[in-house]
Amino acid sequence: MMGRQVAQGVLFYGFRLDDHVPAGHLLRRIDGLLDFGFVRDALAASYSTSGRPSIDPELMLRMLLIGYLFGIRSERRLCEEVHLNLAYRWFCRLDLADRVPDHSTFSKNRHGRFRACDLHRLLFEQVVSRCATAGLVAGRDLAVDGSTIMADASREKKLKGANAADELRAGENISRPVAEYLAALDAALPPDPDEPASVDPTSISPTDPQAALTCKHGPARYAYAINPLLDLDTDCILDVEATPARFAAEVGATRTLVSRAGTRLGIEPASLSADKAYGSGPLLGWLIDRNITPYIPVIDRTRQRDAFFTRDAFRYDREADTYRCPADKLLGYCGTNRTKQVRVYRSRPADCAACELKPQCTISPKRGVTRLVSEEARDTVRALAGTNAYVHARRRRQRIERVFGHLKRNLGLRTLKLRGLSGAAEEFTMAAAAYNLQLLARQAAPA
C-alpha cells in the first residue's frame, strides 16, 4: 500500500539540535578546537557598562566564520543560511526559536567595533596558535607569494593620479574607503631607500582609491594582492598581508610577514622560497643577514644592448674593489648613486681611445659599469641556483599555488566584497583563518 505524508501540527517537539549535527561535520570538529573567549575581552571597551544588552559579539563572529568556511560572501544570504541550517544554528549557539541578527546589525558591527579592535587579526592569531599546538607549525622552510584578488570597483570610473586627492577631498560625502586613503596620504612616511621605488598611479578608483590598476589575467581591473607566508612542511598559513596589486608592495610585505611571524611564533626560518619578482638585491641581503637562505631567482637588469659587452664580460676584484675589462684595463670606483643604490666604476678615456675592442664596448669616451650595493647578496644567491637544495625548494614552492586555488575556488575569494585596504585585510585574514581551521580539522578527524 502506498503511503502518504500528511502534515500535522504538533504542539510540543522533543528536539535537540545537538542530535542532528553529525559527529564528522566540519563545524562540530572546529567547535572543539577554538576558544572564543578572547572576543569579549577584546571588545569590552567598545560597549557601555549599562543599558540594554547587545547582540552577543561572539555570535556575530561565529556567523562571519561560517561565511568564510562555506564561501557565503553576502551578509544578507549568510543571515538567511544561518536561519535555515541546523548545523549553522548549532555552531552559533542558536536554538530553533532564537532570532538570527539582522544583516544591517551584523554589517554595522563588522565595519565598526570589529574592525576598530582588529578582531579578525586576533581570530587568525588564535587559529595559528592552535595550529602550533597541534604540530602544524614547523617554521623551518617557508614560501611567500602574491595573488591578485579583484576589488569591488569599476574600471570605467577613474581619476587622474596627479589630481585625485584634491578631487576626493572636494567631494561632499566622503566614504569610508576614501577617508582611509586620504588619511594614509596624510600620514605617509618618507620612502625606505632599501625598498623598490614606488610609482605614482596614473589613475585611481573614486570608490576604492587604495586598489591598484592591474592587467593580470585579462583586461585592466582594480585589485588587491593577498600575500600569505606558508609553512612548506605543513601547508599552514603562518601570516597574511593585504597590499595593492603592485609588485613593489607585494615584495615589501615579505619583511613584515617574516618578522611578524618570527616574533609571534618564536620561529627561526632556515629558508624562504619565492618567485623571481622577489629577487631584488635589498630583500635578498635582508634575508641573508638573518641567516635565512633565499631560494629565489635573482632579478638581473644589468644587460645592455647585444652589440656591446655585457657586465658579465668584466671581472670584479673584490679585494681592490675594481673591475677589469676584456682588454684587461682597469675600471676604478668613482662614486655611489644613492637613488639607484648602485656603485659606479669607470675606465680612463685614454685607455678606451687606444683600445681595439672599443667598437664592441662603448660609443662613449669611457666605459662605465655599475654594481648594486647589494651585489654580494645577489652573488651568494646565484651560487645556490645549481644546487640540489635550490631545485628541491623551487619545486616545493609550488605548494603555495594550491593554497591560492583553494582560497579562490572553494572559499569563493575571487572578488572582494569590502572596500579599502582595511577591508581587503579583513577578508584575506578571515579567509586564511578559515583555511587553517579546515587544515586543523582534517588533522583532528578520526582515521
Order of alpha helices (4+ residues) and beta strands (2+ residues): alpha-alpha-alpha-alpha-alpha-alpha-alpha-beta-beta-beta-alpha-alpha-beta-beta-beta-beta-alpha-beta-alpha-beta-beta-beta-beta-beta-alpha-beta-alpha-alpha-alpha-alpha
